[in-house]
């Protein structure tokens, strides 16, 4: 094999190994969080506090919810062409009792976020 091609293969391997490791780590973390949510789920309500454009130009909402006086934050992508979400809307949240920082929004059957009336919850500091 030509020396030039060997150098290119080595470069490719040096780039691919960390990338594969990073992706694998992400899958492991998500899987661990999903298992915690399945093991000891709890439900509460949260409030949409922000809408923004995230990775790959996808639309996201940031929500907050309160457990035992502590406020937690979460993010979820949504489909603005399918659902009208406003800052201040109340959403349904499922979180892990053992680790309340792990949460996700409850979705309707069509994949849209389950939303309640605006400002249904009192005591949240809307930003």
N, CA, C and O atoms as a GROMACS GRO file, in nm:
protein
  508
    1UNK      N    1   0.083  -0.118   0.000
    1UNK     CA    2   0.000   0.000   0.000
    1UNK      C    3   0.088   0.124   0.000
    1UNK      O    4   0.194   0.127   0.064
    2UNK      N    5   0.045   0.223  -0.070
    2UNK     CA    6   0.116   0.350  -0.080
    2UNK      C    7   0.117   0.421   0.056
    2UNK      O    8   0.018   0.416   0.130
    3UNK      N    9   0.228   0.485   0.090
    3UNK     CA   10   0.244   0.555   0.219
    3UNK      C   11   0.140   0.666   0.235
    3UNK      O   12   0.092   0.691   0.346
    4UNK      N   13   0.105   0.732   0.127
    4UNK     CA   14   0.006   0.840   0.131
    4UNK      C   15  -0.130   0.786   0.175
    4UNK      O   16  -0.199   0.848   0.256
    5UNK      N   17  -0.168   0.671   0.122
    5UNK     CA   18  -0.297   0.612   0.158
    5UNK      C   19  -0.298   0.565   0.303
    5UNK      O   20  -0.400   0.575   0.371
    6UNK      N   21  -0.184   0.513   0.352
    6UNK     CA   22  -0.176   0.472   0.491
    6UNK      C   23  -0.198   0.589   0.585
    6UNK      O   24  -0.270   0.578   0.685
    7UNK      N   25  -0.137   0.703   0.553
    7UNK     CA   26  -0.155   0.823   0.636
    7UNK      C   27  -0.301   0.865   0.637
    7UNK      O   28  -0.354   0.904   0.742
    8UNK      N   29  -0.366   0.859   0.523
    8UNK     CA   30  -0.508   0.897   0.514
    8UNK      C   31  -0.595   0.802   0.595
    8UNK      O   32  -0.690   0.846   0.661
    9UNK      N   33  -0.565   0.673   0.590
    9UNK     CA   34  -0.642   0.576   0.667
    9UNK      C   35  -0.623   0.598   0.816
    9UNK      O   36  -0.719   0.591   0.893
   10UNK      N   37  -0.500   0.626   0.858
   10UNK     CA   38  -0.472   0.653   0.999
   10UNK      C   39  -0.548   0.778   1.044
   10UNK      O   40  -0.606   0.779   1.153
   11UNK      N   41  -0.548   0.882   0.964
   11UNK     CA   42  -0.622   1.005   0.998
   11UNK      C   43  -0.771   0.975   1.013
   11UNK      O   44  -0.835   1.021   1.108
   12UNK      N   45  -0.824   0.898   0.920
   12UNK     CA   46  -0.966   0.862   0.923
   12UNK      C   47  -0.999   0.785   1.051
   12UNK      O   48  -1.101   0.810   1.115
   13UNK      N   49  -0.913   0.690   1.086
   13UNK     CA   50  -0.935   0.612   1.207
   13UNK      C   51  -0.927   0.700   1.332
   13UNK      O   52  -1.008   0.685   1.423
   14UNK      N   53  -0.832   0.792   1.335
   14UNK     CA   54  -0.817   0.881   1.451
   14UNK      C   55  -0.936   0.975   1.467
   14UNK      O   56  -0.967   1.019   1.578
   15UNK      N   57  -1.001   1.005   1.359
   15UNK     CA   58  -1.122   1.089   1.366
   15UNK      C   59  -1.244   1.003   1.400
   15UNK      O   60  -1.329   1.045   1.478
   16UNK      N   61  -1.253   0.885   1.342
   16UNK     CA   62  -1.371   0.800   1.357
   16UNK      C   63  -1.385   0.744   1.498
   16UNK      O   64  -1.496   0.737   1.549
   17UNK      N   65  -1.276   0.705   1.562
   17UNK     CA   66  -1.284   0.642   1.694
   17UNK      C   67  -1.346   0.736   1.797
   17UNK      O   68  -1.441   0.696   1.865
   18UNK      N   69  -1.299   0.861   1.813
   18UNK     CA   70  -1.365   0.949   1.910
   18UNK      C   71  -1.511   0.980   1.874
   18UNK      O   72  -1.597   0.993   1.962
   19UNK      N   73  -1.538   0.992   1.746
   19UNK     CA   74  -1.675   1.020   1.702
   19UNK      C   75  -1.768   0.905   1.739
   19UNK      O   76  -1.876   0.927   1.792
   20UNK      N   77  -1.726   0.783   1.713
   20UNK     CA   78  -1.806   0.666   1.748
   20UNK      C   79  -1.822   0.657   1.899
   20UNK      O   80  -1.931   0.624   1.948
   21UNK      N   81  -1.716   0.686   1.974
   21UNK     CA   82  -1.724   0.685   2.120
   21UNK      C   83  -1.823   0.788   2.173
   21UNK      O   84  -1.900   0.759   2.264
   22UNK      N   85  -1.821   0.906   2.115
   22UNK     CA   86  -1.913   1.012   2.156
   22UNK      C   87  -2.058   0.971   2.130
   22UNK      O   88  -2.144   0.991   2.216
   23UNK      N   89  -2.085   0.914   2.014
   23UNK     CA   90  -2.221   0.871   1.980
   23UNK      C   91  -2.265   0.758   2.073
   23UNK      O   92  -2.379   0.759   2.121
   24UNK      N   93  -2.177   0.662   2.098
   24UNK     CA   94  -2.210   0.550   2.187
   24UNK      C   95  -2.240   0.602   2.328
   24UNK      O   96  -2.336   0.556   2.392
   25UNK      N   97  -2.160   0.695   2.377
   25UNK     CA   98  -2.182   0.753   2.509
   25UNK      C   99  -2.320   0.819   2.517
   25UNK      O  100  -2.391   0.805   2.616
   26UNK      N  101  -2.358   0.892   2.412
   26UNK     CA  102  -2.489   0.956   2.407
   26UNK      C  103  -2.602   0.855   2.416
   26UNK      O  104  -2.699   0.877   2.488
   27UNK      N  105  -2.590   0.745   2.344
   27UNK     CA  106  -2.692   0.641   2.349
   27UNK      C  107  -2.700   0.578   2.489
   27UNK      O  108  -2.810   0.549   2.537
   28UNK      N  109  -2.587   0.558   2.553
   28UNK     CA  110  -2.585   0.499   2.687
   28UNK      C  111  -2.654   0.591   2.787
   28UNK      O  112  -2.734   0.544   2.868
   29UNK      N  113  -2.624   0.720   2.782
   29UNK     CA  114  -2.685   0.817   2.875
   29UNK      C  115  -2.836   0.823   2.854
   29UNK      O  116  -2.911   0.820   2.951
   30UNK      N  117  -2.880   0.831   2.730
   30UNK     CA  118  -3.024   0.839   2.701
   30UNK      C  119  -3.093   0.711   2.748
   30UNK      O  120  -3.201   0.717   2.807
   31UNK      N  121  -3.032   0.597   2.724
   31UNK     CA  122  -3.090   0.470   2.766
   31UNK      C  123  -3.101   0.463   2.918
   31UNK      O  124  -3.202   0.416   2.970
   32UNK      N  125  -2.999   0.509   2.989
   32UNK     CA  126  -3.000   0.509   3.135
   32UNK      C  127  -3.110   0.600   3.188
   32UNK      O  128  -3.180   0.563   3.283
   33UNK      N  129  -3.127   0.717   3.127
   33UNK     CA  130  -3.233   0.809   3.169
   33UNK      C  131  -3.370   0.750   3.144
   33UNK      O  132  -3.459   0.761   3.228
   34UNK      N  133  -3.388   0.687   3.028
   34UNK     CA  134  -3.517   0.625   2.997
   34UNK      C  135  -3.551   0.513   3.096
   34UNK      O  136  -3.666   0.497   3.134
   35UNK      N  137  -3.450   0.437   3.137
   35UNK     CA  138  -3.474   0.330   3.235
   35UNK      C  139  -3.516   0.388   3.369
   35UNK      O  140  -3.603   0.332   3.435
   36UNK      N  141  -3.455   0.500   3.411
   36UNK     CA  142  -3.494   0.563   3.536
   36UNK      C  143  -3.638   0.614   3.528
   36UNK      O  144  -3.715   0.602   3.624
   37UNK      N  145  -3.676   0.670   3.412
   37UNK     CA  146  -3.813   0.718   3.395
   37UNK      C  147  -3.913   0.603   3.399
   37UNK      O  148  -4.022   0.618   3.452
   38UNK      N  149  -3.876   0.488   3.342
   38UNK     CA  150  -3.965   0.372   3.343
   38UNK      C  151  -3.975   0.309   3.482
   38UNK      O  152  -4.081   0.259   3.520
   39UNK      N  153  -3.864   0.311   3.557
   39UNK     CA  154  -3.859   0.244   3.687
   39UNK      C  155  -3.943   0.313   3.793
   39UNK      O  156  -4.019   0.248   3.865
   40UNK      N  157  -3.932   0.444   3.804
   40UNK     CA  158  -4.006   0.516   3.908
   40UNK      C  159  -4.060   0.649   3.856
   40UNK      O  160  -4.013   0.755   3.897
   41UNK      N  161  -4.158   0.644   3.765
   41UNK     CA  162  -4.211   0.768   3.708
   41UNK      C  163  -4.305   0.841   3.803
   41UNK      O  164  -4.371   0.781   3.887
   42UNK      N  165  -4.307   0.971   3.787
   42UNK     CA  166  -4.402   1.056   3.858
   42UNK      C  167  -4.448   1.164   3.760
   42UNK      O  168  -4.376   1.198   3.666
   43UNK      N  169  -4.566   1.216   3.782
   43UNK     CA  170  -4.623   1.316   3.692
   43UNK      C  171  -4.641   1.448   3.764
   43UNK      O  172  -4.669   1.453   3.884
   44UNK      N  173  -4.625   1.554   3.689
   44UNK     CA  174  -4.651   1.689   3.739
   44UNK      C  175  -4.685   1.778   3.621
   44UNK      O  176  -4.693   1.731   3.507
   45UNK      N  177  -4.704   1.904   3.648
   45UNK     CA  178  -4.727   2.002   3.542
   45UNK      C  179  -4.608   2.098   3.537
   45UNK      O  180  -4.544   2.126   3.639
   46UNK      N  181  -4.581   2.148   3.419
   46UNK     CA  182  -4.476   2.246   3.399
   46UNK      C  183  -4.528   2.360   3.316
   46UNK      O  184  -4.642   2.360   3.271
   47UNK      N  185  -4.442   2.458   3.294
   47UNK     CA  186  -4.478   2.574   3.214
   47UNK      C  187  -4.373   2.594   3.106
   47UNK      O  188  -4.253   2.582   3.131
   48UNK      N  189  -4.421   2.624   2.985
   48UNK     CA  190  -4.331   2.658   2.875
   48UNK      C  191  -4.276   2.797   2.904
   48UNK      O  192  -4.352   2.892   2.920
   49UNK      N  193  -4.142   2.809   2.910
   49UNK     CA  194  -4.082   2.938   2.944
   49UNK      C  195  -4.005   3.000   2.828
   49UNK      O  196  -3.968   3.117   2.834
   50UNK      N  197  -3.980   2.920   2.722
   50UNK     CA  198  -3.901   2.974   2.611
   50UNK      C  199  -3.922   2.888   2.488
   50UNK      O  200  -3.939   2.766   2.498
   51UNK      N  201  -3.919   2.951   2.371
   51UNK     CA  202  -3.915   2.880   2.243
   51UNK      C  203  -3.788   2.925   2.173
   51UNK      O  204  -3.753   3.042   2.176
   52UNK      N  205  -3.719   2.831   2.109
   52UNK     CA  206  -3.594   2.865   2.041
   52UNK      C  207  -3.562   2.766   1.931
   52UNK      O  208  -3.621   2.658   1.922
   53UNK      N  209  -3.467   2.805   1.847
   53UNK     CA  210  -3.418   2.719   1.740
   53UNK      C  211  -3.291   2.652   1.790
   53UNK      O  212  -3.198   2.719   1.835
   54UNK      N  213  -3.288   2.518   1.782
   54UNK     CA  214  -3.173   2.443   1.832
   54UNK      C  215  -3.096   2.376   1.720
   54UNK      O  216  -3.088   2.427   1.608
   55UNK      N  217  -3.040   2.261   1.752
   55UNK     CA  218  -2.957   2.185   1.659
   55UNK      C  219  -3.035   2.151   1.532
   55UNK      O  220  -3.154   2.121   1.536
   56UNK      N  221  -2.965   2.157   1.422
   56UNK     CA  222  -3.022   2.125   1.290
   56UNK      C  223  -3.144   2.210   1.259
   56UNK      O  224  -3.235   2.165   1.189
   57UNK      N  225  -3.148   2.333   1.310
   57UNK     CA  226  -3.255   2.429   1.286
   57UNK      C  227  -3.393   2.375   1.327
   57UNK      O  228  -3.494   2.408   1.264
   58UNK      N  229  -3.396   2.294   1.431
   58UNK     CA  230  -3.522   2.242   1.483
   58UNK      C  231  -3.577   2.336   1.590
   58UNK      O  232  -3.502   2.404   1.660
   59UNK      N  233  -3.709   2.339   1.599
   59UNK     CA  234  -3.776   2.422   1.699
   59UNK      C  235  -3.783   2.347   1.832
   59UNK      O  236  -3.817   2.229   1.836
   60UNK      N  237  -3.751   2.418   1.941
   60UNK     CA  238  -3.752   2.360   2.074
   60UNK      C  239  -3.830   2.449   2.170
   60UNK      O  240  -3.846   2.569   2.146
   61UNK      N  241  -3.878   2.388   2.277
   61UNK     CA  242  -3.933   2.463   2.389
   61UNK      C  243  -3.852   2.427   2.512
   61UNK      O  244  -3.804   2.315   2.527
   62UNK      N  245  -3.837   2.524   2.601
   62UNK     CA  246  -3.776   2.502   2.732
   62UNK      C  247  -3.891   2.511   2.831
   62UNK      O  248  -3.973   2.603   2.825
   63UNK      N  249  -3.898   2.415   2.922
   63UNK     CA  250  -4.004   2.414   3.021
   63UNK      C  251  -3.943   2.403   3.161
   63UNK      O  252  -3.830   2.356   3.178
   64UNK      N  253  -4.019   2.446   3.259
   64UNK     CA  254  -3.976   2.433   3.397
   64UNK      C  255  -4.088   2.370   3.477
   64UNK      O  256  -4.206   2.386   3.446
   65UNK      N  257  -4.048   2.297   3.580
   65UNK     CA  258  -4.144   2.232   3.668
   65UNK      C  259  -4.085   2.232   3.809
   65UNK      O  260  -3.964   2.239   3.827
   66UNK      N  261  -4.173   2.222   3.908
   66UNK     CA  262  -4.130   2.234   4.047
   66UNK      C  263  -4.158   2.104   4.120
   66UNK      O  264  -4.270   2.051   4.116
   67UNK      N  265  -4.054   2.052   4.189
   67UNK     CA  266  -4.067   1.932   4.271
   67UNK      C  267  -4.010   1.965   4.409
   67UNK      O  268  -3.893   2.003   4.420
   68UNK      N  269  -4.091   1.951   4.513
   68UNK     CA  270  -4.049   1.980   4.651
   68UNK      C  271  -3.983   2.116   4.664
   68UNK      O  272  -3.882   2.130   4.733
   69UNK      N  273  -4.038   2.216   4.599
   69UNK     CA  274  -3.987   2.352   4.609
   69UNK      C  275  -3.868   2.382   4.519
   69UNK      O  276  -3.827   2.498   4.508
   70UNK      N  277  -3.812   2.281   4.455
   70UNK     CA  278  -3.697   2.299   4.365
   70UNK      C  279  -3.747   2.308   4.220
   70UNK      O  280  -3.830   2.228   4.178
   71UNK      N  281  -3.697   2.406   4.146
   71UNK     CA  282  -3.736   2.423   4.006
   71UNK      C  283  -3.636   2.351   3.916
   71UNK      O  284  -3.514   2.366   3.932
   72UNK      N  285  -3.688   2.272   3.823
   72UNK     CA  286  -3.608   2.198   3.726
   72UNK      C  287  -3.644   2.245   3.586
   72UNK      O  288  -3.754   2.294   3.562
   73UNK      N  289  -3.549   2.229   3.494
   73UNK     CA  290  -3.568   2.270   3.355
   73UNK      C  291  -3.556   2.150   3.262
   73UNK      O  292  -3.486   2.054   3.293
   74UNK      N  293  -3.625   2.157   3.150
   74UNK     CA  294  -3.614   2.054   3.046
   74UNK      C  295  -3.632   2.118   2.910
   74UNK      O  296  -3.680   2.231   2.898
   75UNK      N  297  -3.594   2.045   2.806
   75UNK     CA  298  -3.608   2.091   2.668
   75UNK      C  299  -3.675   1.982   2.586
   75UNK      O  300  -3.661   1.863   2.615
   76UNK      N  301  -3.748   2.023   2.484
   76UNK     CA  302  -3.816   1.928   2.396
   76UNK      C  303  -3.832   1.992   2.260
   76UNK      O  304  -3.871   2.108   2.249
   77UNK      N  305  -3.803   1.915   2.154
   77UNK     CA  306  -3.831   1.968   2.022
   77UNK      C  307  -3.980   1.953   1.993
   77UNK      O  308  -4.045   1.863   2.045
   78UNK      N  309  -4.032   2.041   1.909
   78UNK     CA  310  -4.173   2.036   1.874
   78UNK      C  311  -4.190   2.075   1.728
   78UNK      O  312  -4.096   2.119   1.663
   79UNK      N  313  -4.313   2.057   1.679
   79UNK     CA  314  -4.342   2.083   1.538
   79UNK      C  315  -4.436   2.203   1.526
   79UNK      O  316  -4.557   2.189   1.540
   80UNK      N  317  -4.380   2.322   1.501
   80UNK     CA  318  -4.464   2.441   1.498
   80UNK      C  319  -4.570   2.439   1.389
   80UNK      O  320  -4.672   2.508   1.400
   81UNK      N  321  -4.548   2.361   1.285
   81UNK     CA  322  -4.649   2.352   1.179
   81UNK      C  323  -4.768   2.266   1.222
   81UNK      O  324  -4.873   2.271   1.158
   82UNK      N  325  -4.754   2.187   1.329
   82UNK     CA  326  -4.861   2.101   1.377
   82UNK      C  327  -4.924   2.148   1.508
   82UNK      O  328  -5.037   2.112   1.539
   83UNK      N  329  -4.850   2.229   1.584
   83UNK     CA  330  -4.900   2.266   1.716
   83UNK      C  331  -4.867   2.411   1.749
   83UNK      O  332  -4.759   2.461   1.720
   84UNK      N  333  -4.964   2.477   1.811
   84UNK     CA  334  -4.948   2.615   1.853
   84UNK      C  335  -4.912   2.615   2.001
   84UNK      O  336  -4.995   2.581   2.086
   85UNK      N  337  -4.790   2.653   2.031
   85UNK     CA  338  -4.743   2.657   2.168
   85UNK      C  339  -4.704   2.800   2.201
   85UNK      O  340  -4.635   2.867   2.124
   86UNK      N  341  -4.749   2.846   2.318
   86UNK     CA  342  -4.716   2.982   2.362
   86UNK      C  343  -4.638   2.974   2.492
   86UNK      O  344  -4.654   2.882   2.571
   87UNK      N  345  -4.552   3.073   2.513
   87UNK     CA  346  -4.484   3.085   2.641
   87UNK      C  347  -4.592   3.107   2.747
   87UNK      O  348  -4.679   3.192   2.730
   88UNK      N  349  -4.585   3.031   2.855
   88UNK     CA  350  -4.686   3.036   2.960
   88UNK      C  351  -4.784   2.921   2.955
   88UNK      O  352  -4.860   2.900   3.050
   89UNK      N  353  -4.784   2.844   2.845
   89UNK     CA  354  -4.871   2.728   2.837
   89UNK      C  355  -4.828   2.624   2.940
   89UNK      O  356  -4.710   2.609   2.969
   90UNK      N  357  -4.926   2.552   2.993
   90UNK     CA  358  -4.900   2.447   3.089
   90UNK      C  359  -4.885   2.315   3.014
   90UNK      O  360  -4.964   2.284   2.924
   91UNK      N  361  -4.784   2.238   3.051
   91UNK     CA  362  -4.758   2.109   2.987
   91UNK      C  363  -4.752   2.001   3.093
   91UNK      O  364  -4.729   2.028   3.210
   92UNK      N  365  -4.774   1.877   3.050
   92UNK     CA  366  -4.767   1.764   3.141
   92UNK      C  367  -4.627   1.704   3.134
   92UNK      O  368  -4.574   1.679   3.026
   93UNK      N  369  -4.568   1.682   3.252
   93UNK     CA  370  -4.430   1.636   3.262
   93UNK      C  371  -4.426   1.502   3.335
   93UNK      O  372  -4.498   1.482   3.433
   94UNK      N  373  -4.343   1.412   3.287
   94UNK     CA  374  -4.313   1.290   3.359
   94UNK      C  375  -4.166   1.300   3.399
   94UNK      O  376  -4.081   1.336   3.317
   95UNK      N  377  -4.136   1.268   3.525
   95UNK     CA  378  -3.998   1.276   3.573
   95UNK      C  379  -3.966   1.153   3.657
   95UNK      O  380  -4.057   1.082   3.701
   96UNK      N  381  -3.838   1.129   3.679
   96UNK     CA  382  -3.794   1.016   3.761
   96UNK      C  383  -3.792   1.059   3.907
   96UNK      O  384  -3.725   1.157   3.941
   97UNK      N  385  -3.862   0.988   3.993
   97UNK     CA  386  -3.864   1.022   4.137
   97UNK      C  387  -3.723   1.019   4.196
   97UNK      O  388  -3.689   1.101   4.281
   98UNK      N  389  -3.641   0.924   4.150
   98UNK     CA  390  -3.506   0.910   4.204
   98UNK      C  391  -3.412   1.020   4.157
   98UNK      O  392  -3.310   1.046   4.220
   99UNK      N  393  -3.446   1.085   4.047
   99UNK     CA  394  -3.363   1.192   3.992
   99UNK      C  395  -3.453   1.289   3.916
   99UNK      O  396  -3.468   1.278   3.794
  100UNK      N  397  -3.515   1.386   3.986
  100UNK     CA  398  -3.612   1.476   3.923
  100UNK      C  399  -3.558   1.558   3.805
  100UNK      O  400  -3.637   1.615   3.729
  101UNK      N  401  -3.427   1.565   3.789
  101UNK     CA  402  -3.372   1.637   3.673
  101UNK      C  403  -3.401   1.564   3.543
  101UNK      O  404  -3.398   1.624   3.436
  102UNK      N  405  -3.428   1.435   3.551
  102UNK     CA  406  -3.460   1.355   3.431
  102UNK      C  407  -3.610   1.366   3.407
  102UNK      O  408  -3.690   1.325   3.490
  103UNK      N  409  -3.646   1.423   3.293
  103UNK     CA  410  -3.788   1.444   3.264
  103UNK      C  411  -3.811   1.443   3.114
  103UNK      O  412  -3.718   1.451   3.033
  104UNK      N  413  -3.937   1.432   3.080
  104UNK     CA  414  -3.979   1.452   2.941
  104UNK      C  415  -4.124   1.497   2.942
  104UNK      O  416  -4.198   1.473   3.037
  105UNK      N  417  -4.162   1.563   2.835
  105UNK     CA  418  -4.300   1.608   2.822
  105UNK      C  419  -4.386   1.494   2.769
  105UNK      O  420  -4.343   1.415   2.686
  106UNK      N  421  -4.507   1.488   2.819
  106UNK     CA  422  -4.602   1.387   2.772
  106UNK      C  423  -4.657   1.433   2.638
  106UNK      O  424  -4.689   1.551   2.620
  107UNK      N  425  -4.666   1.339   2.545
  107UNK     CA  426  -4.712   1.370   2.409
  107UNK      C  427  -4.850   1.310   2.384
  107UNK      O  428  -4.890   1.211   2.446
  108UNK      N  429  -4.922   1.371   2.291
  108UNK     CA  430  -5.047   1.316   2.240
  108UNK      C  431  -5.014   1.199   2.147
  108UNK      O  432  -4.897   1.174   2.116
  109UNK      N  433  -5.116   1.129   2.102
  109UNK     CA  434  -5.096   1.015   2.012
  109UNK      C  435  -5.028   1.053   1.881
  109UNK      O  436  -4.959   0.971   1.821
  110UNK      N  437  -5.047   1.176   1.836
  110UNK     CA  438  -4.988   1.220   1.708
  110UNK      C  439  -4.846   1.276   1.725
  110UNK      O  440  -4.789   1.326   1.628
  111UNK      N  441  -4.789   1.269   1.846
  111UNK     CA  442  -4.652   1.315   1.868
  111UNK      C  443  -4.641   1.461   1.908
  111UNK      O  444  -4.530   1.510   1.931
  112UNK      N  445  -4.754   1.530   1.916
  112UNK     CA  446  -4.750   1.670   1.960
  112UNK      C  447  -4.746   1.676   2.112
  112UNK      O  448  -4.785   1.580   2.179
  113UNK      N  449  -4.700   1.787   2.166
  113UNK     CA  450  -4.688   1.804   2.310
  113UNK      C  451  -4.826   1.824   2.372
  113UNK      O  452  -4.907   1.900   2.320
  114UNK      N  453  -4.851   1.756   2.482
  114UNK     CA  454  -4.979   1.769   2.551
  114UNK      C  455  -4.979   1.900   2.628
  114UNK      O  456  -4.906   1.915   2.726
  115UNK      N  457  -5.060   1.994   2.584
  115UNK     CA  458  -5.065   2.130   2.640
  115UNK      C  459  -5.199   2.155   2.707
  115UNK      O  460  -5.303   2.110   2.659
  116UNK      N  461  -5.195   2.226   2.818
  116UNK     CA  462  -5.315   2.272   2.889
  116UNK      C  463  -5.330   2.422   2.866
  116UNK      O  464  -5.255   2.480   2.789
  117UNK      N  465  -5.426   2.483   2.932
  117UNK     CA  466  -5.450   2.626   2.918
  117UNK      C  467  -5.330   2.707   2.966
  117UNK      O  468  -5.257   2.664   3.055
  118UNK      N  469  -5.310   2.824   2.907
  118UNK     CA  470  -5.201   2.914   2.946
  118UNK      C  471  -5.216   2.956   3.092
  118UNK      O  472  -5.326   2.979   3.141
  119UNK      N  473  -5.100   2.965   3.159
  119UNK     CA  474  -5.092   3.015   3.297
  119UNK      C  475  -5.180   2.940   3.395
  119UNK      O  476  -5.234   3.000   3.488
  120UNK      N  477  -5.197   2.809   3.375
  120UNK     CA  478  -5.279   2.728   3.465
  120UNK      C  479  -5.212   2.713   3.602
  120UNK      O  480  -5.280   2.705   3.704
  121UNK      N  481  -5.079   2.710   3.603
  121UNK     CA  482  -5.006   2.694   3.728
  121UNK      C  483  -4.974   2.830   3.788
  121UNK      O  484  -4.943   2.924   3.715
  122UNK      N  485  -4.982   2.839   3.917
  122UNK     CA  486  -4.943   2.961   3.988
  122UNK      C  487  -4.808   2.939   4.054
  122UNK      O  488  -4.771   2.824   4.082
  123UNK      N  489  -4.734   3.045   4.078
  123UNK     CA  490  -4.610   3.035   4.151
  123UNK      C  491  -4.485   3.012   4.067
  123UNK      O  492  -4.375   3.000   4.121
  124UNK      N  493  -4.500   3.005   3.936
  124UNK     CA  494  -4.383   2.990   3.849
  124UNK      C  495  -4.338   3.127   3.805
  124UNK      O  496  -4.420   3.214   3.774
  125UNK      N  497  -4.210   3.146   3.802
  125UNK     CA  498  -4.152   3.273   3.758
  125UNK      C  499  -4.129   3.267   3.609
  125UNK      O  500  -4.030   3.210   3.564
  126UNK      N  501  -4.220   3.326   3.530
  126UNK     CA  502  -4.205   3.324   3.384
  126UNK      C  503  -4.096   3.419   3.343
  126UNK      O  504  -4.088   3.531   3.392
  127UNK      N  505  -4.011   3.372   3.252
  127UNK     CA  506  -3.898   3.453   3.208
  127UNK      C  507  -3.920   3.503   3.069
  127UNK      O  508  -3.835   3.574   3.014
   0.00000   0.00000   0.00000
